[in-house]
Amino acid sequence: MAEKRNETGRLAPPRHIAVIMDGNGRWAQKRGLPRTAGHKAGAETFRKIATYCKNIGVKYLTVYAFSTENWSRSEAEVSAIMALLKKYLLEAVDTMERDHIRLHFFGDMTPIAPELRALARETDEITEHLSRDDFQANVCLNYGGRDEIVRAARRFAADCAAGRRKPEELDEAAFSDYLDSRGVPDPDLIIRPSGELRLSNFLLWQCAYAEFYYTDTHWPDFDEAEMDRAIAAYHARDRRFGGVKQP
Ligand code: FPP
């Protein structure tokens, strides 16, 4: 069993939880609201759940905010999501040092608007000054698991071409260092709200031994009690990492 208790007797939370923040659109539609209202509510849920994760001792929370495929949505919806991210980053610049929250981005930032990229650089700099022991939120922006692997392979190939690396030096650990997630341990638990049972190009390399939790709750309705249920389900799993159960 994955069940482990910490010094207070509480079940120790997973070190790294990753969430596909799904169902914002359906949540809004059910209420006769525009899809963008669902994303606004989803951004609030992210704030609430990040605070909860930090308070219960989760070390990393990774969220899927915008995929490489999400550009196919209407311009109004894409702009609304980018505006919510900008608002969050502006707040973060003022609060992350005080609250000891590290912030990091996974994804190809090249096509992201210069203003948002500059803010991301600013939050990266603040993160550099925070302790590695502080809670870290990873926001996946223009992220796709396949794209991340291809970009990593390209960077490794470029290092080989420049004589900095040799092909035979490549192993799983060396390759992990070329991924957006370098330095971040693999997720222990991946949560997908809103009833869909698929991974949608999320953390393809990193999810090798992750446990999965699915719920019908739409992301804007996801709350602390739902997170507790996901963590309880995680603790009930028997994680063997390809080995056999110890007697
Ligand atoms: C998926 O639901 C959600 C998204 C593609 C956008 C998520 C973005 C945010 C919550 C806003 C900003 C994030 C942060 C970190 C501040 P969907 O629209 O696919 O839902 P549906 O399947 O019901 O249509």
Residues whose N, C-alpha, C, O or C-beta is under 5 A from the ligand:
A	BS01	FPP	M21 D22 G23 N24 G25 R26 W27 H39 G42 A43 F46 Y64 A65 I81 L84 L85 Y88
